[in-house]
């Protein structure tokens, strides 16, 4: 007898699904008016936090036990640690987790440690790990400083027009590189009571030196820099270290962080400490105290676990939450909307930062990602906040208008020469930096991307500026950036679903008709990548393997991105949209949210990924709201 698959007896209507989601989102708003979902990454953060505290001599037994418990809980059955949910084991992450657990007292002969060791050896051992991992090992005498790329602090003297100056790096990279030049110059070693020979293959890393290329030239330059570092007299070095320290101190944020993100925060603390700043110095004390605000502790059946957020995203989350509520039909004077708008206005940045090196004539205005980041506003947050604020009936309309006007002017000034927008800087496109031996992990420059450009273009169009030169150039940039298959690459979200979900609504808002060939190709791509269950998903492996583009288990956030693009393209009522809406209704939890263990945010394509815990709620609300309100 043929078995018929069971389906839910009743599926909530889109309206009911939306109402439950809105109620859940409102319940998560903080008293101060903001939203902040957890920003989940991987155990590299926790391993390096323990290593930092060990190096500084402040590691406690309680911190170690709680962090180690978390790290162990994230190990998979094959003995590895991954950089995203469901992803493959990652060599450097597994090495750092193994070392952290050894620091916590785990025996190398324990089954979980042996399983990790077997993976590391089979994957190339310590010798195959990334530069950052080997820097951590070198700090404890587990790797030779001589075998690491040299980054001289004299970089700080290079003018902004000269190749390889610090402003050629993306903001996150320059804030990391400057303190690392100090650490790598001082070459400290503080031995641990254990070694890592279990993870060595004994093989020298393979080096392919290609003559007459930049990478080949930088290989020989690195050798010359190592020789220079050994000279007894280096007249500029002391001055360079002093200027680098001043550069670092000038960029510490009010919460004690550097850029509100883990890498520059950690390396800045190390650099200042090695330069002789005491643990009681205000900068170091603030830095360490600030880290506490990024730590999440949870009770589990096995005891308390402790994990570290790599960053926090309250401005971004709040802007998206306001947009979601308004998409859902929540009134513009609703208390939740007004409280959020008031908080966002208080977060406006009126000071200049590193972005002004390339745009000195552009007046400041805009928003950053984090609670306390006055040095690095970004175009993506600024565009989304403007879109949100424009839809709030804030009682102080002159204040609202002035903030929006400043942001629009700043965004127009931050357009790159090719017509697109990068996230933090304009014209941060010199690829020479990427050829340095040091740069084997993460994006180190900030060129324009489709998702950021789309958000700015959409904002300009909503502001009635679709006919301006800036918006028209942005539209042309987006049309040129469309992939041959009809999708757009997503720099800050996973991946082509994110890029396409941003580009299509922006282009339509800016006046490109839904019937245009570019829009129809995008619609066809989305329809062709819908999963059998009606949802959409894209695995993060798509950043390295084209076979994964548009392919993956359905998720709430990625399904919402696809639906927002399709609705903007006039596809409401199509079977593709109806099946996507039904998937959201069928998979909603009783509390109004959705489960989404998958990581759908991107830090560095191919290397570092994020699970924004609020994505699974705000984007489905926007998609369902646009569906219901457009009916």
SVG drawing of the C-alpha trace seen along z (x, -y; Angstrom):
<svg xmlns="http://www.w3.org/2000/svg" viewBox="-6 -71 81 73">
<polyline fill="none" stroke="black" stroke-width="0.4" points="0.0,0.0 1.4,-3.4 2.3,-5.6 1.3,-9.2 3.6,-11.7 1.9,-13.4 1.5,-17.2 0.4,-19.4 -3.3,-19.4 -3.4,-23.1 -0.8,-25.6 -0.9,-29.1 -1.9,-31.8 0.8,-34.3 -1.0,-36.9 -1.0,-34.8 2.6,-33.8 3.6,-37.4 1.7,-38.5 3.4,-35.9 6.8,-36.8 6.2,-40.5 5.1,-39.8 8.3,-37.8 10.5,-40.5 8.9,-43.2 9.6,-41.0 13.3,-41.0 13.7,-44.8 15.9,-46.1 14.6,-48.8 17.0,-51.3 15.3,-50.8 17.8,-48.6 17.9,-45.0 21.0,-42.9 21.1,-39.2 24.0,-37.1 26.8,-37.2 28.0,-33.6 31.3,-32.6 33.6,-29.7 35.9,-28.5 38.9,-30.4 37.6,-33.3 37.6,-31.3 40.9,-29.6 42.7,-32.9 41.0,-34.5 42.6,-31.8 45.9,-32.2 45.8,-36.0 45.1,-35.7 47.8,-33.1 50.3,-35.4 49.3,-38.4 49.4,-36.3 45.7,-36.8 44.1,-33.5 41.9,-32.1 40.9,-28.5 37.2,-29.4 37.6,-31.2 39.6,-28.3 37.2,-25.6 34.1,-27.4 35.8,-28.2 37.2,-24.7 33.8,-23.2 32.4,-25.3 35.3,-24.4 34.8,-20.7 31.1,-21.0 31.7,-22.3 34.0,-19.4 32.4,-17.2 32.4,-13.4 35.3,-13.3 37.5,-15.2 37.5,-18.5 36.2,-22.0 34.7,-23.9 34.2,-27.5 30.5,-27.2 27.6,-24.9 27.7,-21.8 31.0,-22.8 34.1,-20.7 36.8,-20.4 39.2,-23.4 42.9,-22.9 43.9,-26.1 40.7,-26.2 41.3,-22.6 44.9,-23.4 44.0,-26.4 41.3,-24.5 43.7,-21.6 46.3,-24.0 43.6,-25.7 42.4,-22.4 46.0,-21.4 46.2,-24.7 43.1,-23.6 44.7,-20.4 43.3,-17.9 45.7,-15.0 47.0,-14.6 46.1,-10.9 42.5,-11.6 40.3,-10.2 38.9,-13.6 42.5,-15.0 43.8,-12.1 41.0,-12.4 41.9,-16.1 45.6,-15.2 44.8,-12.7 42.9,-15.2 45.6,-17.9 48.4,-15.5 46.3,-14.3 45.6,-17.9 49.2,-19.1 50.0,-19.6 51.2,-22.8 53.2,-23.4 50.0,-23.9 48.3,-26.3 47.6,-29.9 50.0,-32.7 47.8,-33.9 47.8,-30.5 51.6,-30.3 51.9,-33.8 50.0,-32.5 52.3,-29.5 55.4,-31.7 54.3,-33.7 54.8,-30.6 57.9,-29.3 56.0,-26.6 57.0,-28.1 60.0,-30.1 59.6,-33.8 62.2,-33.4 59.7,-31.3 57.0,-33.9 56.6,-36.8 58.1,-40.0 55.9,-43.1 58.1,-46.1 56.6,-48.9 58.1,-51.4 55.0,-50.8 53.4,-53.5 55.6,-56.1 54.4,-55.4 52.2,-58.2 48.6,-57.4 49.5,-57.6 52.4,-55.1 51.7,-51.4 51.3,-49.2 50.6,-52.1 48.3,-51.2 45.3,-52.9 45.6,-50.4 44.3,-47.8 40.7,-47.4 39.8,-49.0 39.7,-45.7 43.0,-44.7 44.9,-47.9 43.8,-47.9 45.2,-44.4 48.4,-44.9 49.6,-48.0 49.8,-46.3 51.1,-43.1 54.1,-45.0 55.0,-45.7 54.4,-42.1 56.4,-40.6 59.3,-43.0 59.6,-42.4 59.3,-38.6 58.3,-37.7 58.4,-34.1 56.7,-32.9 57.0,-29.1 54.1,-26.8 54.6,-23.7 53.7,-21.5 54.7,-21.2 52.9,-20.6 55.1,-18.0 52.1,-15.7 50.8,-18.1 54.0,-18.3 54.4,-16.4 58.1,-17.2 57.7,-18.4 58.7,-21.9 55.8,-23.9 55.9,-23.9 56.8,-27.3 56.1,-28.0 58.1,-31.1 57.1,-32.4 59.7,-34.8 58.6,-38.1 55.4,-38.3 54.4,-40.4 54.1,-37.4 57.6,-36.3 59.0,-39.8 57.4,-40.0 59.0,-36.7 62.4,-38.1 61.4,-41.4 60.4,-39.3 63.9,-37.8 65.5,-41.3 63.2,-42.5 64.3,-39.6 68.0,-40.6 67.2,-44.2 65.5,-43.1 68.8,-41.6 70.9,-44.7 72.3,-46.2 71.3,-49.7 67.9,-50.5 67.5,-54.3 63.8,-54.5 62.6,-51.5 62.1,-53.1 60.3,-56.1 58.1,-53.8 57.1,-51.8 56.3,-54.9 54.2,-56.3 52.5,-53.0 51.6,-52.9 50.1,-56.4 48.2,-55.4 46.7,-52.4 45.8,-54.5 44.1,-57.1 41.7,-54.5 40.6,-52.8 36.9,-53.1 34.9,-54.2 34.1,-50.6 37.8,-49.7 37.7,-47.9 39.5,-48.6 36.9,-48.7 34.5,-46.7 36.0,-43.5 38.2,-40.7 41.4,-40.7 42.6,-44.3 41.4,-44.3 43.5,-41.3 46.6,-42.4 46.4,-46.0 46.4,-44.7 49.4,-42.5 51.3,-45.3 50.8,-47.9 51.7,-45.3 54.9,-44.4 55.8,-48.1 55.8,-48.3 52.3,-49.6 51.3,-48.2 48.3,-46.1 46.9,-49.1 47.4,-51.5 43.9,-53.0 44.1,-51.7 44.9,-48.1 42.5,-48.1 39.7,-49.4 40.5,-46.9 40.3,-44.0 37.2,-45.2 35.5,-45.8 36.1,-42.2 33.8,-41.1 30.9,-42.7 31.5,-40.4 31.4,-37.2 28.3,-35.0 27.9,-32.6 25.3,-29.9 24.2,-27.1 24.3,-23.7 23.8,-20.1 27.6,-19.8 28.1,-23.1 28.6,-26.8 30.1,-27.5 31.8,-30.7 32.1,-32.0 33.3,-35.2 31.5,-37.2 33.8,-38.4 31.8,-41.5 28.3,-42.9 25.8,-44.3 23.2,-46.4 23.0,-49.3 22.6,-46.9 20.1,-44.7 18.0,-47.7 17.9,-49.2 16.8,-45.9 14.2,-45.4 12.6,-48.8 12.4,-48.1 10.9,-44.7 8.2,-46.1 7.3,-48.8 7.2,-46.2 4.8,-44.2 2.4,-47.2 3.4,-48.3 2.5,-52.0 5.3,-54.6 4.4,-55.9 4.4,-52.6 6.3,-52.8 8.8,-50.1 9.5,-52.0 9.9,-55.4 12.2,-54.0 14.4,-52.4 14.5,-55.5 15.4,-57.7 18.2,-55.3 19.5,-55.2 19.6,-59.0 21.8,-59.0 24.2,-56.6 25.0,-58.9 28.7,-59.5 29.7,-63.2 33.5,-62.8 35.9,-62.1 37.8,-58.8 40.2,-56.9 37.7,-57.1 38.6,-60.8 42.1,-59.9 40.6,-59.2 37.7,-61.6 39.0,-64.6 36.3,-67.0 33.4,-64.8 31.6,-66.0 31.0,-63.2 27.6,-61.6 26.5,-58.0 26.4,-55.0 28.7,-52.1 27.9,-48.5 28.6,-48.4 27.6,-50.2 30.7,-52.3 32.6,-52.8 33.2,-56.4 36.1,-55.8 34.7,-53.5 31.2,-54.2 30.2,-52.1 28.1,-52.7 26.0,-49.5 24.8,-50.4 24.3,-54.0 22.1,-53.1 20.0,-50.7 19.6,-53.1 18.4,-55.8 15.9,-53.4 14.6,-52.7 14.5,-56.2 12.7,-57.5 9.8,-55.3 9.6,-56.4 7.4,-59.3 10.0,-60.6 8.6,-63.6 11.7,-65.7 11.4,-65.8 14.1,-68.5 16.6,-66.4 15.6,-63.4 15.9,-65.3 19.3,-66.7 20.7,-63.3 19.4,-61.7 20.7,-64.6 24.2,-64.3 24.1,-60.6 23.0,-60.9 25.8,-63.5 28.4,-61.3 27.2,-58.2 27.3,-60.2 30.9,-61.3 31.9,-57.7 31.2,-56.4 34.2,-54.8 35.6,-55.9 34.0,-52.9 30.5,-53.8 30.1,-51.2 30.4,-51.4 32.8,-49.5 31.8,-49.1 34.2,-51.3 36.4,-53.2 36.2,-54.6 38.6,-53.3 40.1,-50.7 40.9,-48.6 44.7,-48.2 45.2,-44.5 49.0,-44.7 48.4,-44.2 46.8,-40.8 50.1,-39.5 52.1,-39.8 53.1,-36.5 51.4,-37.7 47.9,-37.7 46.9,-34.0 43.7,-34.5 40.7,-36.7 39.9,-39.7 42.4,-42.5 40.9,-45.2 37.4,-46.7 36.4,-47.1 32.8,-47.8 30.4,-44.9 27.0,-44.3 25.2,-44.0 26.6,-47.2 26.1,-49.1 22.5,-47.8 21.7,-49.0 23.0,-52.5 21.2,-52.6 17.9,-51.6 18.3,-54.2 19.1,-56.9 16.0,-55.9 13.7,-56.0 15.1,-59.4 13.9,-60.6 17.5,-60.7 17.2,-58.0 17.9,-60.6 21.2,-61.8 24.5,-61.1 25.5,-59.0 22.5,-56.7 22.7,-56.3 26.3,-55.3 25.5,-52.9 22.8,-51.3 25.2,-50.9 27.7,-49.3 25.1,-46.8 24.1,-45.9 27.8,-45.4 28.3,-43.2 25.5,-40.8 26.8,-37.2 26.3,-35.4 23.8,-33.1 21.6,-36.1 22.6,-36.3 24.8,-38.7 27.7,-37.8 27.2,-38.5 30.2,-39.9 28.7,-40.2 26.0,-37.5 25.7,-34.0 26.1,-34.4 24.4,-34.7 21.1,-34.6 22.1,-37.5 23.5,-39.5 20.5,-38.9 18.1,-39.6 19.7,-43.0 20.3,-43.9 16.8,-43.2 14.8,-45.4 17.4,-48.2 17.3,-48.2 13.5,-48.2 13.4,-51.0 15.8,-53.0 13.6,-52.7 14.7,-49.5 11.5,-47.9 10.6,-44.4 10.4,-43.4 14.0,-44.3 16.2,-41.4 18.5,-41.7 15.6,-41.4 14.0,-38.5 17.4,-36.6 17.5,-37.1 14.0,-35.8 14.8,-32.7 17.9,-32.1 16.0,-32.3 13.2,-30.0 15.8,-27.5 17.4,-27.3 14.3,-26.9 14.5,-23.7 11.9,-21.0 10.5,-22.0 9.8,-25.5 12.6,-27.3 16.0,-28.5 19.5,-27.9 23.1,-28.4 26.0,-26.6 29.0,-28.8 31.2,-26.4 29.8,-28.4 32.6,-30.9 35.2,-28.4 33.3,-25.8 30.9,-27.0 29.0,-23.7 27.5,-25.1 26.2,-28.4 22.6,-28.6 22.6,-25.2 22.0,-24.3 19.4,-23.4 16.6,-25.9 16.9,-28.6 14.5,-31.3 16.8,-34.2 17.9,-33.0 14.3,-32.1 13.3,-35.7 16.0,-37.2 14.8,-35.3 11.2,-36.2 12.0,-39.9 13.7,-39.9 10.8,-38.0 8.2,-40.3 10.1,-43.4 10.2,-41.8 6.4,-41.6 6.2,-37.8 3.6,-37.9 1.0,-35.1 3.5,-33.0 3.9,-29.4 7.5,-30.1 6.6,-32.8 3.6,-30.9 5.7,-27.9 8.3,-30.1 5.7,-31.8 4.2,-28.4 7.7,-27.1 8.1,-30.0 4.6,-29.3 5.3,-25.6 8.6,-26.0 7.8,-28.7 8.2,-27.9 5.5,-28.3 7.2,-31.4 7.1,-33.1 10.7,-32.6 12.5,-30.2 15.3,-27.7 18.5,-28.5 21.7,-26.9 23.2,-27.6 25.6,-30.6 24.2,-33.0 26.5,-36.0 30.0,-36.5 33.0,-38.1 35.7,-37.1 34.5,-35.1 36.1,-31.6 37.5,-32.1 35.3,-33.5 31.5,-33.3 28.8,-34.5 25.4,-33.4 23.5,-36.5 20.8,-35.3 18.4,-38.0 18.6,-37.3 16.2,-34.3 13.5,-36.7 13.9,-40.2 14.2,-39.1 11.2,-36.7 9.1,-39.5 10.1,-41.8 9.4,-39.2 6.1,-38.2 5.2,-41.8 5.8,-42.8 3.8,-39.8 0.8,-40.4 0.8,-44.2 1.0,-44.0 -2.0,-41.8"/>
</svg>
